[in-house]
Amino acid sequence: MTLSADMTTDLATFYSADDFAVAAYLNGSATPINVLFSNPFAALNPATGSMESTAPEARCKAPDVSSAVHGSTLIVASVTYYIIGIQPTEDGLETILVLSKDAP
């Protein structure tokens, strides 16, 4: 096997719904994709006037979200998020979708 094939096989473990992933629906599709979803708290410096917020994002296998564009929707756990950022990883195997509950 090639290194690329090994990495793709290894990714399947992380994106298994039995392990780490959760089901998500891109643009209202009836077919779920598995994503690694996180919604960390982002505490910004109040001394500078910045606000506290959450920073939801979904790490996805790149082919699963090749049709995603800014403003697309991703539904995770019955919550609709809007895609406000699309960040491909250096190896091209994954894409990180930066999400917001507010429509762009």
N, C-alpha and C positions, 0 to 999 in steps of 0.2 A: 504494500500500500504506500501511497505517497503521503508526504506530510500533510498536504491539503486535505486528502481523503481522511486521514486520521483525525485531523482537527474537526472536520465536519461530523464524523462519527461521534467524537467526544461531545460536541455541542448538543447532539440529540439527547444525551443524558440530562443536561441542564434544562432543556426545553420540554422534558417529559412532564405531563400533568401529574404523574405519580411522584415526582420529586420536587422540583422548585417552581415550576411554571404555573401560571393561571391562564384560563381561557379569556380571550379578548376578541372583539369583533371590530374589524376595520371597515369604516364607511357603511355601517349597517348590514354588512354581509351576514348571512345565516350560518356561514361556515366559520367556526372559531379558529384562531391561531393561538399558539401558546407563547406567552411573553413572560419575562421576568420583570414584575412590576414593583416599583418602590415609590414611596411618598414621604421622603424625609422632611423633617422640619428644618427650615433654613432661618436661623436667627441672624438677622443683620444688625449692624451697629446702631443702636438708638441714639448714640451721641452725635451721629452724623445726619440724623433725621430719616434714616432708612427704616423700613418696616420688617416685621417678622412675617414669614409665609411658609407654605409648603412648596416643595419642588418635585411634583410627580413626574416620573419618567418610566418608559417601558423599553427594556432591552429585547430585541427581536432578532430572529434569523433574517438576514437581509432579503432573501427571496420572498419571504412572507409579507413584506411591507414595501415591495418595489413600486407599488402604485400609490403609496402615501405621498401627500403633498401638504404644504402648510394650509391649515384650515380643515384638513380631513378630520374625521372623528374616530375615536377609539373608545369602545365601551368595555370597561373592566368592572366586574362586580356590580353591574347595573348602574354604574356611574358613567356619564358621557364626558369624555375629555376631548379637547381640541388639540391638534398637533401644531405646536408653535416653533418646533425645531426638529431638524432631521440631521443626526450626526452619524455618519458611517464610521465604523472602526477601521483601524489601519490595515487590518488583514482583509477587509471587505466581506467578512462572513456574517457580521452582525450590524445592526443599525440601532442607535439609541434615539427614541422618540421623546422629545421634551414636550410635556403636556400641560394644559391649563383647563380649568373648569369653565373659564370665561371664553366666549366666542371671540375669535380674533377680529 
